[in-house]
Amino acid sequence: MRIDILTLFPQMFDGPLSESIIRRAREAGLVKIYTHDIRQFSTDKHKRVDDYQFGGGAGMVMMVEPIAAAIESLTAERHYDQIIYMSPDGQTLNQKTANTLSLCENIILLCGHYKGIDQRVRDHYITSEISIGDYVLTGGELAACVVVDSVVRLIPGAISDEESALSDTFQDDLLAAPIYTRPAEFRGWRVPDILLSGHEANIEKWREEQAYERTRLLRPDLYAKIKGKAKE
């Protein structure tokens, strides 16, 4: 898989994309991640990439020309399954979206800044928009890091125990059951006896029941969705 990130601040990705599972996935050749400085595609002698809004209004807008040049320089070399704009207007990132993106061969993530990007970029280049929540960040860089992390960990081989990813919270719209490790007792707080029983079928049944109950209590919106599917 290849991920190209278009940004005004490529250095922001140095830490998050160079540690833990993402680092190992890159070293193993499972994913290639490249950052591209949009300023390098500006024809302005000062490498300016923003300007005032037509019609007035507060905030500067990222210009169409350098973004178009950056995207076209990449699409001229290979096909991209998705060209994604990180935007608070976009579809909220969820596990289903991460699963879908993990199956892509090549994707572009465009990070906006200032007030946003010229609408013509969204109209003519962007295939989808993703938000990580109903709030506004300074730019799309942190959101892009979240997308990359959620996707790369799903690539086969990125996690040594691939079953772990399949049992994550939000797979099947359920929250995960409680998890425990050694010691079996700490300050009088005991691990549920069922988990120490060695009875695999009973343990799986307990985990399923706990997943449903935690979802009902903590995410009634997801629980209603699950119950709705069961009635169909």
Secondary structure, 3 states (H helix, E strand, C coil): CEEEEEECCHHHHCCHHHCHHHHHHHHCCCCEEEEEEHHHHCCCCCCCCEECCCCCCCCCEECHHHHHHHHHHHHCCCCCCEEEEEEEEEEECCHHHHHHHCCCCEEEEEECECCCECHHHHHHCCCEEEECCCCCCCECHHHHHHHHHHHHCCCCCCCCCHHHHHCCCCHHHCCCCCCCCCCCEECCEECCHHHHCCCHHHHHHHHHHHHHHHHHHHCHHHHHHHHHHHHC
